[in-house]
Amino acid sequence: MEKVEEFESAIERYHDAAREFVKGNPEPYEAMFSQQDDVSLGNPFGPFVRGWSDASATMERAAALYRDGQVTEFETVAKLVTPELAYIVEVERIRAKMGGAGELANVTLRTTSVLRPEDGTWKIVHRHADPIDSPRTVDSVIGK
């Protein structure tokens, strides 16, 4: 039971870090991630990266695209916690100024985050986020 409670606390910190991320501040978010060579990240702005150096640089580039943001909802779809590994699948809803735009935009991301205990706390070892929030046609998937 203790690991589950620790996991819930880690997810609260992760959500707080996401709230900072959409304001353009990547530091709390980066602190949630493992700094090991096997960390991986796939975000809506580019391909998957692996390793702390590439993951950190990718987070910093992505955070620079957000301004004046707020997370409006974290919808939990699924989660599982074991002593060695945990995951959470969520839908994140955000309002933020993106890129050079002056207006707030609504962003919906479907996300999967995998965490493991490292040095007494849960760390993210993989995150995947994409903007798919509705059914897609076969042609959109195969690139026609």
PyMOL commands that set and color helices and strands:
alter all, ss='L'
color gray80, all
select helices_A, chain A and resi 2-21+27-32+52-63+138-142
alter helices_A, ss='H'
color red, helices_A
select strands_A, chain A and resi 40-42+49-50+66-81+86-98+104-118+121-130
alter strands_A, ss='S'
color yellow, strands_A
deselect
rebuild
show_as cartoon
